[in-house]
Amino acid sequence: MTGAVISPPSGPVCHDLIPTLTPHLDRHMLFPLLEFLDGLLATGADATSLPPVPYTPTSVARSRLDLLGPTHMVDYAMDVYQQLYPSIGSVPAEMEQKRAAVLERLEELKGVCADLEQLLNDSSRRAELEQKGDWNVAGLSQIGISPSVVSSYREYSKFQYDCGDYHTAGNMISVIIGLHATPSEDSNSGNRGSSGVEDAVAAKSEKLYNLRTLTPDLSSLLWGKLSCEILLENWDGATTALQAVRTSIEERAGTHSTFVPSPSRLSATEALTQRTWLLHWALFVFWNDPKRGLDHIIDWFTSEKYMQAIQTVAPHLLRYLTAAIVLNKRSRNNSHGLLKDLVRTIEHCDYEDPIVDFVDCLYIKFDFEAAQTKLVECELVLATDFFLCKQTDLFMKEARVFIFENYCRIHQKIDIGALAIKLAMAPDEAERWIVDLIRNASLDAKIDSERGCVVMGQNGAAGKNDIHRKIVEKSKYLTHRTTSLATTMRAVMAEARRQREARDKALRDDD
């Protein structure tokens, strides 16, 4: 992992999160974000309008060249350099020298790992070692492949990763993990008659590619595996790797784990940092999972330890949690409770963002005019956000449902024209949208076309959750309770006065 950073743009207030996200991402993960910016800038140029993001093609290219500097993708860096400085004609001599050094080192590592590579290509011999239970570091030592070769093979995988060959690097990481793991067939048979502690360790190992212990080096391999799967856009494999990394963090952060050697455990600060990284990496995985991605975002981001990371280190991630809850509100049974928890979090978190502010205006301030303004801003923010851009239309649709539902809670009769303004829609479009919503959501409401308004029924959206009714219910016995409280207070004060007078009289009698 790296501390790669893309500098924030200068100028007016901007809600672009790329500079904020980059310190928590691996350097290689930033290249897809830069490609996304290139696409936005190209779209803005084609539309002969101002770019939708505060960058220029030149600034993006310079950021890309800076990111390529520490990597081994020298050919890529040369291409970018020539695009930036076409008049120079040739690349700097340092780039040529670095390219030669990279190729030389690649050949060195290939030679050191030749015996292991040959064994990996011999499927029958590998299967024989696996069957005998010798497919591990100690077993390879017996046939002349020393632990130092395995260590070089790990360096080789990292070198391939820095060269941009994520597929080869991911396969090599899987080999190294396999050498430190117990095959699942053996673990299944070996658990028969095992103790409870051994069963617990076996259960953890299943979530960690069958690793039987966890060290910092093995944890780094899990992070590397996750990064490769993300960059290859293998989302099923990335989901598995993501869970493995999460399990490794929680195991290493625990104080009583028999799965982790004591020197390998994380301090509270280290665990907080790694959870923050993982939340950022998880954005790639969850926003590309159309089936369960939203559920996973909500479950992970609202869990206690990860919410602590958001509130402490990364409040900007509230944008993605808020968007997930808005998008998934009608699909979850506990959506109302989630929304209440989100509102409490927003109230205690000093972070401003149009998507977060939209919920703040609607559910905390009940300011529909401000919510309407924020909704217009949300559309631009969504369209220019790498993770949310594909959700723009759905978010706008669900956000309008939020406005409509809340507006109905405090109104019995709603003018369609006024509601259309609050929904940022044309009156005819708003009327059709409301008709579809009433039909699909089975709301107890009807449209009065002559008067151009929506009339809510007694059992509709304004019934059970009607704010006015709640206020009446809660204040129904307020006068009685206030009178009772005042009477009780007078009685208590009178009794205290009598006791004080009795004490004073007793003191005078003693004198």
N, C-alpha and C positions, 0 to 999 in steps of 0.2 A: 504494500500500500504506500501511497505517496502523499505528499502535501501539495500536490499540484493546485494552482490557483489561476483562474481567469479573472483579470482585473475588472471591477465593476465599472460600468460606463459613467461618464460624467454628464452633467446637464440636469434637467428637471427630474422630479421624483419618478422612479421607475420601479415597476413591480417584477422585473426580470429576476429570477432566482438562480440563474446559472452561476454567477460569482459566489453566491452563498452556498450552493451545493458542492462546488468543486473541492473545498478542503476535505470533504468527507468521502470522496470518490477516488478510485484508482485512476492514475493518469490515463490509462488506455480507455477508460469509460467516458472520457471527455470528448473523444473523437466523434462518436455519434451525436453528441450535443452540438458540436461545431458544424457537423453536416446539416443538422436541423436548422441552425442559424443561416447557413448558406441557402437553404431552400426558402426560408422566410424572406431573406433579402432578395432572392431572385423573383419571388412572387410579387414583392413590393415594386421592383423595377419594371416587371411586365405590366403592372397595373398603372404605371406612370404616376405613382403616388409616393408619399414619404414611406420609408421602410417601417414595418410594424415593430421593429426592435431597435434599440439605440446602439447599433453596431454598424460597421461598414465592412464590405468584403475584404478590404485591406487589413482592418483590425482583427477580423476572424482569421485571416491567413497568418498574421503575425503570431497570434495566440497558438495556432496549430504548429507553427515552426518552433516556438518556445517549448511546447509540450513534447515535440519530437526530439529535442536536444538530448535528454538523458537516456533515451531509448536506443535500440540498435536498428531502427527502421531508417537507415541512412538513405536508401534510394528514395523513399517517400519524402524525406527532408530535403533532398536535392531537388525534387520536382517542385515542392512548395517554394523553395528558395528562388528557383528560376521563374516561377509565376510572380513572385513578389518583386523581383529585380530583373526584368527581362533585358534591360539595357546592358547589364554587366556581361552577359553572354556565357560566363563559366562560373562554376561553384567554387567556393573557397578551398584552398589546399587542405585545410583542416578536415573538411568533409571527406575528401578523397582519402586522406590518411586514416580517418576513423573507419571508413568503409573497408579498407584493407585490413585493419586491425580486427574488425568484427568477423570477417571471413576467416582470418587466421585462427582466431579463438574458437570459432565454430568447428573448424577442422580438428583442433586440438581436443575439444570435448568429445567429438565424434570418435576419435581414435581411442581415448581413454575408456569410453563406454562401449567399444566395439564388441567385446565378449558378451556383455549383457544384452546388447541389441541382437546379437546372433541367437542368443538363447530365447529371446522374446519372439523371434521369427520362427523358432523350432517348436511348433505347437505340440507335437507328440512328447518332446522332452519336458516341456513346461507342464503338460498334463500329468506326466509321471511324477514330477516333483510335487505338484499339488496333491496328488493322490497319496503320496507318502507323508504329506504334512511338512515338506521341506521347502515350500515356496514362501520363504521369509529370509531375512538378512542372515541369520545364523545358518540356514540351510544352503544359501548360495556360497557362503564362505567355505563350506566343505567341498565345493566343486571349483574352487579357484577364483570366485568373484568376491572380492573383499568388501568390507563395509565402506572403504574409501571410494570404491567404484560406484557404489550405490549413492554415496554423497555427491560424487561428480555427476551422476545421472540426474540428481535433483538440480544441481547447478545448470546442467544442460537444458532441463525443462524450463527453468527460469529464463535462460538465454533465448530459447525459442519463443517464449512469451514476449520478451522485449523486442524480438524481431518481428512480431506481429503474426506469428504462426500459432494462433490460439488452438487450433484443432490438434496439432502435434503436441503442444504443451499440455493440453487437457488430458490426452491419452497417456502421456508420460507421468503426469501427476497421479492418474488412476493406478498405474503400475506401482509407483512408490507407496501409495496408500495400501495397495494389496499386499505388499511385502511386510507391512506392519499390522496386518489384519488376520483374523481367524476366518477361514472359509465358512460360509453359512451352513454347509452340510455338516462340518465338524462341530460347529457350535450347537447345532440342533441336537446331535447325538450326545455331545459332551455335557449338556445341561441336565441330562437325566440323573436324578438323584443328587443334584447339586444343592448347595445351601441357598438361603434367601438372598444373601449378599451376592453370590455368583449369578443368581437369576437377574438381580437388579443390574449388575454390570453388563450381562448379556443383552438385556433390553436396551440399555444405553448404546451399546455397540451397534445395534441394528440401525440406529439413527445416525451413526457415524461411520458408515461403510464397513461395519464389523470391526472397527478398531477396538483393541482390548485395553488400551491405555491412552492417555492424552497428554502430550507434551507441547511446549510452545512451537517446536518445529512441525509437529503433525497438525497443529491448529493452523499454522501458516499455509500448509498444503491445502487444508479445507477452504481457506479464503481464496487461494489460487484456483482451485477447482471451480468455485462459485464464479469467479471473475471470467474464467474461460467459457463457462456455460452461458453467461450473460452476453458476452461479446459475440458468441456464435449464435445467439438468439435461440438456444435450445431450452425452451422455457420449462419443459418437464424435468430435464436434468437440473436446471437452475433451481427449481422448487425443492428438489431433493437436497441439493447442495446447500441451499439457504437454511433448511431445517437442520442440517448437520452442523453448520456454523453456529446457529442459535443454540443448539444443544451443547456444543463445545464451550461457548461463552458461559452458559449457566452452570455447567459442570465445573469449569475452572474458577468461577466466582463463588462456588459453594465452599463451605468450611469443613464439611464432614464427608466429602465424596471419596469413596474408595477407588474411584475410577481415575483420579488425577493425582499424581505425585505431589507432595507438598510444595516443592520448589516451583511447580508449574502453575500454581494458583494465581488468580488475578486479584489485585487490590480493588477496592471499591471504585477508585478513580479510573483504573484501567478498564474495569467492567463497564462503567458508564460510557467511556470513550468507544469501546467496541460495540456496545449496543447502538450508539449513535451512528457509527459507520454502517452497521447492518441495516438500520432503518432506511438509510439513503440507498444502499445497494438493493434493498427489497423493492424500491419503487420501480426498478426496471422489470422485475419479475411479476409483481402483482398487477401493474397496469397493463401487462400483456397477457393476462389470464382472464379471458372473457367469462369463464364459468364461476370461478371462486375468488377471483382477484379482489373484488370489493370487500367480500367477507373477510379475507385474510388481512387486508389493510386495517379494517375496523378492529378485528380481534387482536392483532399485534399492537397497533398504535394505542389502543385503550387499555392494554394490560399494564399492571402497576409499574413494573420496572422500566418499561419502554415509554410510558407516559411521563415518568420522571425524567428520562433522557430528553424527551421533547421539551418539557417545561424548563429544564435546566440549561440545555445546550443548544437545542434546535427548535425554537418556537416556530420557525418558518415551515416546519412540516405540518403545522395545523392546517395549512392550505390543502394538503392532500387528504388529511383525515376529514376535514369539513366537506370536501368535494365527494369523498367516498360515501359519507353519511347522507348527503343530499341525493346522490345518484341511487343509493340503495335503500332509501327510507321505506318504500312501499313493498320491499322484498323481505324485510326482517320483522319478526314478531315483536322484538323489543326495541323497535326504532324510536319510540317515544322516550324511553329511558335513556337511550344513547344520545338523543338530541339534548335532553336535560343535562347529562354529564358533559356534553360538548359545550353547552352554554355556560356551565359553571367554570369549565377550563378557560374559555375565552374571557370570562370576567376577571380571572386571576392571572392572565397572561398578557404581558405588554407587547402585543404584536399587531401590526396593521397590514391588512391585505384585503383587496376587494372581495374575495370569496369569503374570508373570515368575517369581514365587516358586514357583508350581506346578512349573515345569520345574526350578527350582533344587532343590527338595525331592526331586524324582523322579530326576534324573540326576546331581546333584552330591552331595547328602547321603544319597540312598537312604533317605529318611525317609518311609515310606508313610503313617504316621499324619498327619504334617504336610501331605503332599500331599493327603490326603483333606480336611483342614480347608480348605486353600487352594482346592480344587475347589468346595466349597460357597460360598466367597467369590467365586469366579470367576463363578458363575451370576448373582449380583446385579450385579457389575461389568459383565458383558457386557450384561445387560438394560438398564442405565442408561447405556451408552456410545453416543453418537450414531452412530458408525461400525460398531460391532460388534453392535448389538442384534438385527439380523436373523440373526446367526450363532450365537446362544446355544445352540439345540438341537444344531446340528451340532458346535459346539465341545465341548459336554458329552459327546457321543457319542465323538468322537475322543479326548478326554482320558481317558475310561474305557478306551479301547483302549491308550493309553499306559501306564496303571497296570497293566492286565492283562498286557501284554507284558513289562514290567519285573518284575512279580511272578513271572511264569513263568520268568524267567531265573535266579532264585535258589531256586526251589522245584520239586520233582518231583511233589509231591502237595499240592493246594490245597483247603482247606475252603471250600465255597461260601458258607456263612454268614459266615465271616471276610472273604472276598473281597467279598461284598455290602456289608458295612460300609465297606470301603475304597473301593468304587465309589459309595457313597451311594445304594444301591438296596435294595429289598426282596428277600429271598432268592429267592422265586419269579420275580420280574422279572429278577434277576441270572442265574438258571439259564437262562431263555429267551434272555437276551442273550448268554450264553456259548455256548449251542448255535448260535445264528445266527452268532456270530463264528467259531467253529471251522469251521462249514460254509462260510462265505463266504471266509475267509482260508486255508482248506486247512491248518489247523494239525494237527500230529500229536498229538492229544489226545483224550481221551474222558471222559465224565462217569459216575462211579460213583454212581448214584442211591441205592443202599442205604446207602452210607457218606456220601453228600452231599458228594462232593469231585470235583475235576477231577484226572485223572491225565495227566501229560505223557509223551509218547513220547520215544524216544531221538533222533528226528530232528525233534522239534517245536520250539516256541519255546525250550525249554530245552536244545536240542542244540547247534547251531552257535554260538549266542551265550551259552551258559551261563557265568555268571560264575565258578562253582566250577571248571569245566573250564579256564577261562582261567588262573585262579590256579595250578592244578596244572601246567599246561603251562609257565607262566612260571617256576615254582619247581622244576621237575623236576631241573634240573642246578645248582640254586643251591648245594648243598653242595659239589659237585665244583669249581665255579668259585671258591667261597670258599676252599677248600683250596689250589687252584692259585694264587690271588692271594696267600694268606699265604706259600706256599713261595717265590714270586717275590720278595715283599717281604723275606723273610729273606735270600735270596741277594743282593739288591741291597744290603741293609744290611751283610752280611758283606763284600762287595766294597768298599764304602765304608770299612769299618773297616780292611781290609787296606791300602788306599791311604793312609789317614791314618797308619797305623803305619809304612808305608814312608817317607812324607815326614818323620815325626818321626825315624826312624833316620838318614835322609840328613842332616838338620840336625845331629844329634849327631855324626856322623862328620866333618862340616865343622868343627865346633868342636874 
